[in-house]
């Protein structure tokens, strides 16, 4: 069966245009409906936020002082209003400090290192009888927040030209660096762990000027395996009838533990020497009968080594300089001291690198160009100042 269309071409085109118009109109209606829906949703969100914010304002007011404007007293669902407590300020302060206790401990300042800095940068602290240039300190001030030291000093030169001693002081300070880190030991599992700082006493060999950390092995809390044995013993004896007797036994055994001092060298000539030292090949023995130790070493945070493994002092100075800024020398003037010697009086400002004062940086060491090493365990205040310190009561009695 054949169907013959008698509709003219013009009529066909008109029908197609009408269909296209209807389709476009339908699409526009759908888009308009979607826009209206989105607007309704946004309006609902905005209104809900307003309600939520208003509820939060009411809750904050009730939680703070228990009074709402225009409505009088109100109660918080979290209990008594904060301002109703008599010690509210103390409670809030303690709460804030508890949240930041770890941060406070990390940023804790060790102000006593100021004397270690002076001990390293003043070349005259050990011997006042030589004819070398010397710098003595009259007074010292500090701004710990900015890690800055202010002091007045006297420069004394062997040729009575104090400026030479001052220039030497400036160069000495600029070339001084710091170092810190941890003394390490190898545990029974072959892993290296830091030795607690209170288990280490640092000393310097007067003959070689080599620094050692004396590890008091066996001291309570200083040897992890010993602690593990104590914990294991507690578990095995948990069925004991008398806990007090067990505790006394543990104390007696701990008292019988022998404390053995192990000398750990702090600095090494190069990386190869450091590895040999860790392996127990101690070429730095202080005496022929000293026991070879293995697995103990110092892990520095500042000391740098070049491509050949040799110690690189210039790179170390760049990594950990004592000063974060150039030293500032203030007013200076010539005069005579009590012994009628010509001396140069001057003031100086030193901006110290902030890590030097951080208590969290353990085993801090200040190293001057003269290779004088000063740590927290070794500080000589003697001969730093122009006058010796006096007891306050003694001074008052003299007055």
C-alpha positions in Angstrom: 0.0 0.0 0.0 1.4 3.4 -1.0 0.7 6.6 0.9 1.0 9.8 -1.0 1.5 13.1 0.9 -0.6 15.9 -0.6 0.7 18.5 1.9 2.7 21.2 0.1 6.4 21.7 1.0 5.5 25.1 2.6 3.1 23.4 5.0 5.7 20.8 5.9 8.3 23.5 6.8 5.7 25.3 8.9 5.0 22.2 10.9 8.7 21.7 11.6 9.1 25.3 12.8 6.1 24.9 15.1 7.6 21.7 16.6 11.0 23.5 17.1 9.2 26.4 18.8 7.3 24.2 21.2 10.6 22.4 22.1 12.4 25.6 22.8 9.4 26.9 24.9 9.5 23.6 26.9 13.2 23.9 27.6 12.8 27.5 28.7 10.0 26.5 31.1 12.2 23.7 32.6 15.1 26.1 33.0 12.9 28.7 34.7 11.5 26.1 37.0 15.0 24.9 37.9 16.1 28.5 38.6 13.1 29.0 40.9 14.0 25.8 42.7 17.6 26.9 43.2 16.4 30.3 44.5 14.1 28.6 46.9 16.9 26.3 48.2 19.3 29.3 48.6 16.6 31.2 50.4 16.0 28.2 52.7 19.7 27.9 53.4 20.0 31.7 54.2 17.0 31.6 56.5 18.3 28.5 58.2 21.7 30.1 58.7 20.0 33.1 60.3 18.0 30.9 62.6 21.2 28.9 63.5 23.2 32.1 64.1 20.5 33.5 66.3 20.3 30.3 68.3 24.1 30.4 68.7 24.0 34.0 69.8 21.4 33.1 72.4 23.5 30.1 73.6 26.6 32.2 73.8 24.9 34.8 75.8 23.4 32.2 78.1 26.7 30.3 78.4 28.6 33.5 79.1 26.7 35.4 81.8 23.3 33.8 81.8 21.4 36.9 80.8 19.6 37.5 77.5 18.8 41.1 76.4 15.1 41.8 76.6 14.3 38.4 78.1 16.2 38.4 81.4 17.9 35.3 82.8 18.4 32.2 80.7 20.1 28.9 81.1 22.6 27.1 78.9 22.2 23.5 77.9 25.9 23.1 78.8 25.3 24.0 82.5 26.2 27.0 84.6 27.3 30.2 82.8 31.0 30.9 82.7 30.8 34.3 84.3 29.0 32.8 87.3 32.2 31.1 88.5 34.2 33.1 90.9 37.6 31.8 89.5 36.6 31.9 85.8 39.8 33.7 84.7 41.9 31.1 86.4 39.9 28.2 84.9 40.2 29.7 81.4 43.9 30.4 81.8 44.7 26.8 83.0 42.6 25.3 80.2 44.5 27.4 77.6 47.9 26.5 79.1 47.0 22.8 79.1 46.3 23.0 75.3 49.6 24.8 74.7 51.8 22.9 77.2 53.7 21.0 74.5 54.3 24.3 72.5 55.5 26.0 75.7 57.9 23.2 76.4 59.3 23.3 72.9 59.8 27.1 73.0 61.2 27.1 76.5 64.3 29.3 76.8 67.5 28.4 78.6 68.8 31.8 79.6 72.0 30.4 81.3 73.5 29.8 77.8 74.2 33.6 77.8 77.3 32.8 79.9 78.3 30.1 77.6 78.3 32.5 74.7 80.4 35.0 76.6 82.7 32.2 77.7 83.3 31.3 74.0 83.7 34.8 72.5 85.9 36.3 75.2 89.5 35.1 74.7 90.8 36.2 78.1 88.6 34.2 80.4 91.2 31.6 81.4 94.4 33.6 81.7 94.7 37.3 82.7 98.5 37.3 82.9 99.2 37.1 79.2 99.9 40.1 77.0 97.3 39.2 74.4 94.4 41.5 73.6 91.5 41.1 76.0 87.9 42.2 76.3 86.2 42.4 79.7 82.5 42.9 80.3 81.2 45.5 82.7 77.5 44.6 82.5 75.2 42.4 80.4 71.5 42.9 79.4 69.3 40.6 77.4 66.1 40.7 75.4 65.2 37.0 75.2 62.2 37.6 73.1 64.4 39.0 70.3 67.4 36.8 71.3 69.6 39.9 71.7 72.4 40.6 74.2 73.5 44.1 75.2 76.6 44.7 77.1 79.2 47.3 78.0 82.8 46.2 77.8 86.4 47.3 78.1 88.9 46.4 75.3 92.5 46.1 76.4 95.3 45.6 73.9 98.9 44.8 74.5 100.1 47.8 72.5 97.5 50.1 74.3 95.5 50.4 71.0 92.2 49.2 72.2 90.6 49.3 68.7 92.7 46.4 67.7 91.2 44.3 70.5 87.8 45.5 69.5 88.3 44.5 65.9 89.5 41.1 67.0 86.4 40.7 69.2 84.1 41.5 66.2 85.9 39.0 64.0 85.9 36.4 66.7 82.1 36.7 67.2 81.4 36.6 63.5 83.3 33.3 63.1 81.7 31.6 66.1 79.1 28.9 65.4 76.9 26.6 67.5 76.2 22.9 67.5 73.7 20.6 69.2 72.3 17.1 68.8 71.9 13.8 70.7 74.1 11.1 72.0 72.9 7.9 70.4 73.2 4.2 71.4 72.2 1.0 69.6 69.6 -1.1 71.4 69.2 -4.8 71.3 67.1 -4.6 68.1 69.8 -2.9 66.2 68.0 0.5 66.2 69.7 3.7 67.3 67.9 5.7 70.0 68.7 8.9 71.7 70.2 8.7 75.2 68.3 10.9 77.7 70.2 14.1 78.3 70.2 13.7 82.1 72.2 10.5 81.6 75.1 12.4 79.9 77.8 14.6 81.5 79.9 16.4 79.0 83.6 16.9 79.8 86.6 18.2 77.8 90.0 16.5 77.8 92.4 19.3 79.0 95.3 17.7 77.0 93.6 17.3 73.6 90.6 19.7 74.0 88.4 16.9 72.7 84.9 16.8 74.1 83.3 13.6 75.4 79.8 12.8 76.7 80.0 10.5 79.7 77.1 8.1 79.4 76.2 6.7 82.9 75.0 3.3 81.7 72.9 1.5 84.3 71.6 4.6 86.0 67.8 4.2 86.5 66.0 5.4 83.4 69.1 5.4 81.3 69.0 1.9 79.9 65.9 0.8 78.1 66.5 -3.0 78.4 66.7 -2.6 82.2 63.3 -0.9 82.2 61.9 -3.7 80.0 63.1 -6.3 82.4 61.5 -4.5 85.3 58.1 -4.3 83.4 58.4 -8.0 82.4 59.1 -8.9 86.0 56.0 -7.0 87.2 53.9 -9.0 84.7 55.3 -12.4 85.7 54.9 -11.7 89.4 51.4 -10.2 89.1 50.0 -13.2 91.0 52.2 -12.5 94.0 50.3 -12.2 97.3 52.4 -9.3 98.7 53.0 -6.4 96.3 54.9 -4.4 98.8 57.5 -7.1 99.1 57.8 -7.2 95.3 58.4 -3.5 95.1 61.1 -3.7 97.8 62.8 -6.5 95.9 62.8 -4.4 92.7 64.3 -1.4 94.5 67.0 -3.6 96.0 67.9 -5.0 92.5 67.9 -1.6 91.0 70.3 -0.4 93.8 72.6 -3.3 93.0 72.8 -2.4 89.3 76.3 -1.3 88.4 76.6 2.1 86.8 79.2 2.0 84.1 80.6 5.2 82.5 81.1 5.1 78.8 83.0 7.9 77.1 81.4 9.0 73.8 83.4 11.3 71.6 81.4 14.2 70.4 83.4 15.4 67.3 85.1 13.5 64.5 87.6 14.5 61.8 85.5 13.2 59.0 82.7 10.8 58.1 85.0 7.8 57.8 86.3 8.3 61.3 82.7 8.7 62.6 81.6 5.4 61.0 84.7 3.6 62.4 84.0 5.0 65.8 80.4 3.7 65.7 81.7 0.3 64.8 83.9 0.2 67.9 87.2 1.0 66.2 88.1 3.7 68.6 91.2 5.5 67.4 90.5 8.3 69.9 91.0 6.3 73.1 92.0 8.5 76.0 94.2 5.8 77.5 95.6 2.4 76.2 93.4 0.4 78.6 90.2 2.2 77.7 87.5 -0.3 76.6 86.5 -0.4 72.9 82.8 0.6 72.7 80.5 -0.1 69.8 77.2 1.5 68.8 77.6 4.7 70.7 78.1 8.1 68.9 77.0 11.7 68.8 74.5 12.8 66.1 75.1 16.5 65.3 72.5 18.8 63.9 75.0 21.4 62.6 78.3 19.9 61.7 78.8 19.7 57.9 81.2 17.5 55.8 82.4 18.1 52.2 82.3 15.7 49.3 85.4 13.9 50.5 83.8 13.4 53.9 86.1 15.9 55.7 84.8 18.4 58.2 83.7 21.6 56.4 83.9 24.5 58.9 82.7 27.2 56.4 79.6 25.2 55.6 79.0 24.6 59.3 79.3 28.3 60.0 76.8 29.0 57.3 74.4 26.4 58.7 74.6 27.4 62.4 76.1 30.8 62.9 76.1 32.2 66.4 74.9 35.6 65.2 71.8 36.0 63.0 72.8 39.6 62.2 76.0 41.6 62.1 77.3 42.7 65.5 76.5 46.4 66.3 79.2 48.3 68.1 77.9 51.5 69.9 79.7 54.4 71.4 83.4 53.9 72.2 85.9 56.1 74.1 89.4 55.9 75.5 90.2 56.1 79.2 92.2 54.7 82.0 91.2 51.9 84.3 92.0 51.5 88.0 95.5 50.3 87.2 96.1 53.4 85.0 96.1 51.3 81.8 94.7 52.7 78.6 91.5 50.9 77.8 88.7 51.3 75.2 85.2 51.4 76.6 82.5 50.4 74.1 78.9 49.0 74.0 77.8 46.2 71.7 74.6 44.5 70.6 74.7 40.9 69.5 71.6 39.3 67.9 72.0 35.6 68.7 70.4 32.9 66.5 67.2 31.8 68.3 67.9 28.1 68.3 70.9 28.7 70.7 68.5 29.6 73.6 65.9 26.8 72.9 65.9 24.3 75.8 64.6 21.6 73.4 68.0 21.8 71.6 70.0 19.4 73.8 73.7 19.4 74.4 74.2 22.9 73.0 77.9 23.8 72.2 79.4 27.1 71.2 82.5 26.9 69.2 84.8 29.9 68.7 87.6 30.3 66.0 90.1 29.5 68.8 88.5 26.0 69.0 87.3 26.8 72.5 84.2 24.5 73.1 81.7 25.6 75.6 78.6 23.5 76.5 75.8 23.6 79.1 78.0 21.4 81.3 81.1 23.5 81.1 80.9 27.2 81.6 83.6 29.3 83.2 82.4 32.6 84.4 85.7 33.4 85.9 87.7 36.4 84.4 84.8 37.4 82.1 83.9 40.6 84.0 85.8 43.6 85.2 84.7 43.0 88.8 83.9 39.8 90.7 80.4 39.1 91.7 79.4 39.8 95.4 76.7 38.4 97.6 73.9 40.9 98.0 73.9 40.6 101.8 77.7 41.1 101.9 77.4 44.3 99.9 74.6 45.7 102.1 76.8 45.0 105.2 79.7 46.9 103.7 77.4 49.8 103.1 
